[in-house]
Amino acid sequence: MSDLKVQNASNLKWYQAIFTRRMGLCLVTGFSSGLPLYVLLSLLSAFLRKEGLDLRLIGVLSLIMFPYTWKFLWAPFLDRYRILGFSRRKGWIILTQIILILSIGTLGFCEVTSSILTISILALITSVASATQDIAIDALRREILPDNELGLGNSLFVNAYRIASLVPGGLSLILADFLPWSQVFMLTAACLIPGLILIFFVHEKEANKAPRTLKEAVVEPFNEFIHRNGLKAALLCVSFVFLYKLGDSMATALATPFYLDMGYSLTQIGIVAKNVGLWSMVIGGLLGGILMLKTGINKALWIFGFGQMITILGFVLLAHLGQKGQSSVIMLALVIGAEALGAGLGTAAFVAFIARETSPAYTATQFALLTSFSAVPRTFCNAATGFLVEGLGWENFFILCTALAIPGMLLLFKVAPFFAEEKSQTSN
């Protein structure tokens, strides 16, 4: 896979750029990265509930997701150490994928009523291995993609990540009606095998300034990030990462309860939200990646961010019509489709921006740190949405969410000026 090496691809047409081995790797690793998360979110909870576990215990088990938020704590180990005799990223990806195949494949053999501790341990192992795999895959993707392909590569990765949800959240659940849970989990785990095979053939380019000690791996990523453009620029970057998708994230935090309050049935919500929402987001992500080949990341952050912000107003219209008893399935599909398209475009540019802001020498730690900051609104700010809706009502709540998107857009004047020359990080 020699063409995985960084090279100038600026002369490629967008359709040629998609069909390269680099982009194929982004797709396969995106699927491998997303599948374990949706096993924990969808398949595991369905398995536990179907086997009669109390809802309160299922809720408590959601705490196993904490490694995804705190993965930056052990990211320096992945920057510093090689394992299994492979290069920095390959060894960790191979190890974590083997662990994931074994842990997911074993879950279905456990008896829920008598082996809940074993299930909890296996689920935690899956969560830690999945978060660690994400660190290594994010770092590898940053290192193999030329700067002009960061937008397209990251958008393909994110789309494959989302499409992976169709296996644990769809296909596996259907299979569970006909097969024992042990076979369902084994077949689901087997979907990771193509990614494991592919990674053996990846040629990884080593950074010239990779950390030589663990202390250097812990300290230098922060020093480099702060001193690259100064403390003020670093704080502005972190603030932007926190704020750019805040409004969009909060607007969809209580989506299903909102649709129910507007009078839609669970069947209508399931059909429209799962199909229109998912595929609109996938189309938005793919379209965003293609457009970034021409516009660059800075312009995309402005254009896509504005679209991401404006489409939140569709929920304001839906709430207004719902309060008047004028809700319709067509309107629901239009609003969900527009918001998902805007979110897909915004996410494509946002993830590309995060990748660009990392140094190739410390990709794992810096990427994990920035993505952890981006997850803070989803984890903490979204927790306040129920109280806000109770106090403001749905219509005013969505107006507030639209307003909360403005500070992130204003920070673009500092972190990604529209007409500024695109920055790049290089390993010297």
C-alpha positions as CSV (number, residue, x, y, z in Angstrom):
1,M,0.0,0.0,0.0
2,S,2.7,2.4,-1.0
3,D,0.3,5.1,-2.0
4,L,-0.7,5.5,1.6
5,K,2.4,7.7,2.0
6,V,1.7,11.4,2.1
7,Q,1.8,12.8,-1.4
8,N,0.5,15.8,-3.2
9,A,-2.9,14.9,-4.6
10,S,-4.0,18.4,-5.5
11,N,-4.4,17.5,-9.2
12,L,-6.8,14.7,-8.5
13,K,-10.5,15.1,-9.3
14,W,-12.8,14.6,-6.4
15,Y,-14.1,11.3,-7.7
16,Q,-10.5,10.2,-8.2
17,A,-9.5,11.3,-4.7
18,I,-12.3,9.1,-3.2
19,F,-11.1,5.9,-4.9
20,T,-7.6,5.8,-3.4
21,R,-6.2,3.4,-0.8
22,R,-5.9,6.2,1.7
23,M,-9.7,6.9,1.5
24,G,-10.4,3.1,1.5
25,L,-8.5,2.9,4.8
26,C,-10.5,5.8,6.2
27,L,-13.7,4.0,5.3
28,V,-12.7,0.6,6.8
29,T,-11.2,2.0,10.0
30,G,-14.2,4.3,10.4
31,F,-16.4,1.2,10.4
32,S,-14.1,-0.6,12.7
33,S,-14.1,2.4,15.1
34,G,-17.8,2.9,15.1
35,L,-19.0,-0.7,15.5
36,P,-17.9,-1.3,19.1
37,L,-19.5,1.9,20.3
38,Y,-22.9,1.0,18.8
39,V,-22.5,-2.6,20.3
40,L,-22.4,-0.9,23.7
41,L,-25.1,1.7,22.9
42,S,-27.6,-0.5,21.1
43,L,-26.9,-4.3,21.0
44,L,-25.8,-4.7,24.6
45,S,-28.8,-2.9,26.1
46,A,-31.2,-4.8,23.9
47,F,-29.6,-8.1,25.0
48,L,-29.8,-7.2,28.7
49,R,-33.4,-6.0,28.5
50,K,-34.6,-8.9,26.4
51,E,-33.0,-11.2,29.0
52,G,-35.0,-9.5,31.8
53,L,-32.4,-7.2,33.4
54,D,-33.9,-4.3,35.4
55,L,-33.9,-0.9,33.6
56,R,-32.1,0.7,36.5
57,L,-29.2,-1.7,36.2
58,I,-29.0,-1.1,32.5
59,G,-28.9,2.6,33.1
60,V,-26.1,2.2,35.6
61,L,-24.1,0.2,33.0
62,S,-24.0,3.3,30.8
63,L,-21.1,4.4,33.0
64,I,-18.9,2.0,31.1
65,M,-18.8,4.7,28.4
66,F,-16.4,6.9,30.4
67,P,-13.2,5.8,28.6
68,Y,-14.4,7.7,25.5
69,T,-14.3,11.0,27.4
70,W,-11.1,10.3,29.3
71,K,-9.0,8.6,26.6
72,F,-6.5,11.5,26.5
73,L,-5.2,10.3,29.8
74,W,-3.5,7.2,28.3
75,A,-3.0,8.6,24.8
76,P,0.7,9.5,25.6
77,F,1.4,5.8,25.9
78,L,0.4,5.3,22.2
79,D,2.6,8.2,21.2
80,R,5.6,6.8,23.0
81,Y,5.5,3.0,22.8
82,R,5.5,0.6,19.9
83,I,4.0,-2.9,20.6
84,L,3.9,-6.3,19.0
85,G,6.9,-5.4,16.8
86,F,4.9,-3.1,14.6
87,S,5.1,0.7,14.0
88,R,3.6,3.1,16.5
89,R,0.0,3.0,15.3
90,K,-0.3,-0.4,13.7
91,G,0.6,-2.4,16.8
92,W,-2.0,-0.7,19.0
93,I,-4.7,-1.0,16.3
94,I,-4.0,-4.7,15.9
95,L,-4.0,-5.4,19.6
96,T,-7.2,-3.5,20.3
97,Q,-9.0,-5.1,17.4
98,I,-8.1,-8.6,18.6
99,I,-9.3,-7.7,22.1
100,L,-12.6,-6.2,20.7
101,I,-13.3,-9.3,18.6
102,L,-12.8,-11.6,21.6
103,S,-14.7,-9.4,24.1
104,I,-17.7,-8.7,21.9
105,G,-17.8,-12.3,20.7
106,T,-17.8,-13.5,24.3
107,L,-20.6,-11.3,25.6
108,G,-23.5,-13.4,24.1
109,F,-22.3,-16.5,26.0
110,C,-23.0,-14.9,29.4
111,E,-26.1,-15.6,31.4
112,V,-27.6,-12.2,32.2
113,T,-29.2,-13.0,35.5
114,S,-26.2,-14.8,37.0
115,S,-23.2,-13.3,35.2
116,I,-23.9,-9.5,35.3
117,L,-20.5,-8.9,36.8
118,T,-18.8,-10.8,34.0
119,I,-20.9,-8.9,31.4
120,S,-19.9,-5.6,33.1
121,I,-16.2,-6.5,33.0
122,L,-16.4,-7.6,29.3
123,A,-18.3,-4.4,28.4
124,L,-15.7,-2.3,30.2
125,I,-12.9,-4.1,28.4
126,T,-14.8,-3.4,25.1
127,S,-15.1,0.3,26.0
128,V,-11.5,0.8,26.9
129,A,-10.2,-1.2,23.9
130,S,-12.6,0.8,21.6
131,A,-11.5,4.2,23.0
132,T,-7.9,3.1,22.7
133,Q,-8.4,2.0,19.1
134,D,-10.0,5.4,18.4
135,I,-6.8,7.1,19.6
136,A,-4.6,5.0,17.3
137,I,-6.9,5.2,14.3
138,D,-7.3,9.0,14.6
139,A,-3.5,9.4,14.8
140,L,-2.9,7.1,11.8
141,R,-5.5,8.9,9.7
142,R,-3.9,12.3,10.5
143,E,-0.5,11.0,9.5
144,I,-1.3,9.3,6.2
145,L,-3.5,12.1,4.8
146,P,-2.0,15.1,3.0
147,D,-3.4,18.4,4.3
148,N,-5.6,19.0,1.3
149,E,-7.3,15.6,1.8
150,L,-8.0,16.0,5.5
151,G,-11.5,17.2,4.9
152,L,-12.5,14.3,2.5
153,G,-10.7,11.6,4.5
154,N,-12.2,12.6,7.8
155,S,-15.7,13.0,6.3
156,L,-15.5,9.4,4.9
157,F,-14.3,8.2,8.3
158,V,-17.1,9.8,10.1
159,N,-19.7,8.5,7.6
160,A,-18.4,5.0,7.9
161,Y,-18.5,5.4,11.7
162,R,-22.2,6.3,11.5
163,I,-23.1,3.6,9.0
164,A,-21.5,1.0,11.4
165,S,-24.5,1.7,13.6
166,L,-26.7,-0.2,11.2
167,V,-25.0,-3.5,12.2
168,P,-25.4,-3.6,16.0
169,G,-28.5,-1.3,15.9
170,G,-30.2,-3.0,13.0
171,L,-28.9,-6.2,11.5
172,S,-27.8,-7.8,14.8
173,L,-31.2,-7.1,16.4
174,I,-33.0,-8.7,13.5
175,L,-30.7,-11.7,13.7
176,A,-31.5,-12.0,17.4
177,D,-35.1,-12.9,16.5
178,F,-33.8,-16.0,14.8
179,L,-30.5,-16.9,16.3
180,P,-29.1,-17.4,19.9
181,W,-27.5,-14.4,21.4
182,S,-24.1,-16.2,21.4
183,Q,-24.2,-16.4,17.6
184,V,-25.4,-12.8,17.2
185,F,-22.5,-11.4,19.2
186,M,-20.0,-13.7,17.4
187,L,-21.3,-12.6,13.9
188,T,-21.2,-8.9,15.0
189,A,-17.6,-9.3,16.3
190,A,-16.7,-11.0,13.0
191,C,-17.5,-7.7,11.2
192,L,-14.2,-6.3,12.6
193,I,-12.1,-9.0,10.9
194,P,-11.8,-7.2,7.5
195,G,-10.3,-4.1,9.3
196,L,-7.9,-6.3,11.2
197,I,-6.7,-7.9,8.0
198,L,-6.3,-4.6,6.2
199,I,-4.2,-3.0,8.9
200,F,-1.4,-5.5,8.4
201,F,-0.8,-4.1,4.9
202,V,-0.7,-0.5,5.9
203,H,2.5,1.4,5.4
204,E,2.9,3.9,8.3
205,K,5.1,7.0,8.0
206,E,6.9,7.6,11.2
207,A,7.2,11.2,12.6
208,N,10.7,12.5,12.9
209,K,10.2,13.9,16.3
210,A,8.3,11.1,18.0
211,P,8.7,11.2,21.9
212,R,11.7,9.2,23.2
213,T,10.4,8.9,26.8
214,L,7.1,8.6,28.5
215,K,7.7,11.9,30.3
216,E,8.3,13.6,26.9
217,A,5.1,11.9,25.5
218,V,3.1,13.4,28.4
219,V,4.6,16.9,28.6
220,E,5.6,17.7,25.1
221,P,2.2,17.5,23.4
222,F,0.9,20.2,25.7
223,N,4.1,22.3,25.4
224,E,4.1,22.0,21.6
225,F,0.4,22.9,21.3
226,I,0.7,25.9,23.6
227,H,4.0,27.3,22.2
228,R,3.2,26.7,18.5
229,N,1.2,29.9,18.2
230,G,1.2,31.1,21.8
231,L,-1.0,30.6,24.9
232,K,-3.8,32.9,23.6
233,A,-4.1,31.1,20.3
234,A,-4.2,27.7,22.1
235,L,-7.0,28.9,24.4
236,L,-8.9,30.2,21.5
237,C,-8.6,26.9,19.7
238,V,-9.8,24.9,22.7
239,S,-12.7,27.4,23.2
240,F,-13.7,27.0,19.5
241,V,-13.6,23.2,19.8
242,F,-15.9,23.4,22.8
243,L,-18.4,25.9,21.3
244,Y,-18.6,25.1,17.5
245,K,-21.1,22.3,17.8
246,L,-22.7,23.3,21.2
247,G,-25.9,24.6,19.8
248,D,-26.4,21.7,17.4
249,S,-25.6,19.1,20.1
250,M,-28.0,20.6,22.6
251,A,-30.8,20.9,20.0
252,T,-30.8,17.2,19.3
253,A,-30.2,16.0,22.9
254,L,-33.9,15.5,23.6
255,A,-35.0,14.9,20.0
256,T,-37.2,11.9,20.7
257,P,-39.1,13.4,23.6
258,F,-39.6,16.5,21.5
259,Y,-41.1,14.5,18.6
260,L,-43.4,12.7,21.1
261,D,-44.6,16.0,22.6
262,M,-45.4,17.2,19.1
263,G,-47.8,14.3,18.6
264,Y,-45.7,11.9,16.5
265,S,-45.9,8.2,17.0
266,L,-42.9,6.0,17.8
267,T,-43.3,4.3,14.4
268,Q,-43.2,7.7,12.6
269,I,-40.2,8.8,14.7
270,G,-38.4,5.5,14.1
271,I,-38.9,5.5,10.3
272,V,-38.2,9.1,9.7
273,A,-35.4,9.7,12.2
274,K,-33.5,6.5,11.5
275,N,-33.7,6.8,7.7
276,V,-34.0,10.5,6.8
277,G,-31.7,11.6,9.7
278,L,-28.9,9.0,9.1
279,W,-28.7,9.2,5.4
280,S,-29.0,13.0,5.3
281,M,-26.1,13.2,7.7
282,V,-24.1,10.7,5.6
283,I,-24.8,12.8,2.5
284,G,-23.8,16.0,4.3
285,G,-20.6,14.4,5.5
286,L,-19.6,13.1,2.0
287,L,-20.6,16.4,0.3
288,G,-18.7,18.3,2.9
289,G,-15.5,16.2,2.3
290,I,-15.8,16.7,-1.5
291,L,-16.3,20.5,-1.2
292,M,-13.4,20.9,1.2
293,L,-11.1,19.6,-1.6
294,K,-11.9,22.9,-3.3
295,T,-12.7,25.3,-0.6
296,G,-10.2,24.3,2.1
297,I,-11.0,23.8,5.8
298,N,-11.3,27.5,6.8
299,K,-14.0,28.4,4.3
300,A,-15.8,25.2,5.0
301,L,-16.0,25.9,8.7
302,W,-17.7,29.2,7.9
303,I,-20.1,28.0,5.2
304,F,-21.0,24.7,6.9
305,G,-21.1,26.2,10.3
306,F,-23.7,28.8,9.1
307,G,-25.8,26.0,7.6
308,Q,-25.5,23.9,10.8
309,M,-26.7,26.9,12.8
310,I,-29.6,28.0,10.5
311,T,-31.1,24.5,10.2
312,I,-31.7,24.4,14.0
313,L,-34.4,27.0,13.3
314,G,-36.4,24.2,11.6
315,F,-37.1,22.8,15.1
316,V,-38.5,26.2,16.1
317,L,-40.9,25.9,13.2
318,L,-41.8,22.3,14.1
319,A,-42.4,23.3,17.7
320,H,-44.6,26.2,16.6
321,L,-46.7,24.0,14.3
322,G,-46.9,21.3,16.9
323,Q,-48.3,23.6,19.5
324,K,-51.0,24.5,17.0
325,G,-51.8,20.9,16.2
326,Q,-50.5,21.3,12.7
327,S,-47.7,18.8,12.7
328,S,-47.1,16.6,9.7
329,V,-44.8,13.7,8.9
330,I,-43.6,15.6,5.8
331,M,-42.6,18.5,7.9
332,L,-40.9,16.2,10.4
333,A,-38.9,14.6,7.6
334,L,-37.9,18.0,6.1
335,V,-36.7,19.4,9.5
336,I,-34.8,16.2,10.5
337,G,-33.3,16.0,7.0
338,A,-32.2,19.6,6.9
339,E,-30.7,19.5,10.4
340,A,-28.9,16.2,9.8
341,L,-27.5,17.6,6.5
342,G,-26.2,20.7,8.2
343,A,-24.8,18.7,11.1
344,G,-23.1,16.3,8.7
345,L,-21.5,19.2,6.8
346,G,-20.4,20.9,10.1
347,T,-19.0,17.7,11.5
348,A,-16.9,17.1,8.4
349,A,-15.2,20.5,8.6
350,F,-14.9,20.3,12.4
351,V,-13.1,16.9,12.5
352,A,-10.8,18.1,9.7
353,F,-10.0,21.2,11.7
354,I,-9.1,19.1,14.8
355,A,-6.9,16.9,12.7
356,R,-5.1,19.9,11.2
357,E,-4.4,21.4,14.6
358,T,-2.4,18.3,15.8
359,S,1.3,17.8,15.4
360,P,2.4,14.6,13.6
361,A,4.8,13.9,16.4
362,Y,2.1,13.9,19.1
363,T,-1.0,13.1,17.1
364,A,-2.5,10.6,19.4
365,T,-2.4,12.8,22.6
366,Q,-3.4,16.1,20.9
367,F,-6.2,14.5,18.8
368,A,-7.6,12.7,21.9
369,L,-7.4,15.8,24.0
370,L,-9.2,18.0,21.5
371,T,-11.9,15.4,20.8
372,S,-12.4,15.0,24.5
373,F,-13.0,18.8,24.8
374,S,-15.5,18.5,21.9
375,A,-17.4,15.8,23.9
376,V,-17.8,18.0,27.0
377,P,-21.0,19.8,25.7
378,R,-22.5,16.5,24.8
379,T,-21.7,15.1,28.3
380,F,-22.4,18.0,30.6
381,C,-24.3,20.8,28.8
382,N,-26.8,18.4,27.4
383,A,-27.7,17.3,30.9
384,A,-29.2,20.8,31.5
385,T,-31.5,20.6,28.4
386,G,-34.4,19.1,30.3
387,F,-34.4,21.9,32.8
388,L,-34.2,24.5,30.0
389,V,-37.1,23.0,28.1
390,E,-39.2,23.0,31.3
391,G,-38.4,26.7,31.9
392,L,-38.5,28.0,28.4
393,G,-40.8,25.7,26.4
394,W,-39.7,23.9,23.2
395,E,-39.9,26.9,20.8
396,N,-37.8,29.2,23.0
397,F,-35.4,26.4,23.8
398,F,-34.5,25.9,20.1
399,I,-34.1,29.7,19.6
400,L,-31.6,29.5,22.5
401,C,-29.8,26.6,20.9
402,T,-29.5,28.7,17.7
403,A,-28.1,31.6,19.7
404,L,-25.6,29.3,21.4
405,A,-24.1,28.4,18.0
406,I,-23.1,32.1,17.4
407,P,-20.0,32.3,19.8
408,G,-18.4,29.4,18.0
409,M,-19.0,31.1,14.7
410,L,-17.5,34.4,16.0
411,L,-14.3,32.5,17.1
412,L,-13.7,31.7,13.5
413,F,-12.4,35.2,13.0
414,K,-9.5,34.2,15.1
415,V,-9.0,30.4,14.6
416,A,-9.9,30.1,10.9
417,P,-10.3,33.4,9.1
418,F,-12.2,33.0,5.9
419,F,-9.6,34.4,3.5
420,A,-6.5,33.3,5.5
421,E,-4.0,30.9,4.0
422,E,-4.6,27.3,5.1
423,K,-2.2,26.2,8.0
424,S,-0.5,22.9,8.1
425,Q,1.5,20.9,10.6
426,T,4.5,19.1,9.4
427,S,7.0,16.8,11.1
428,N,10.4,18.3,10.8
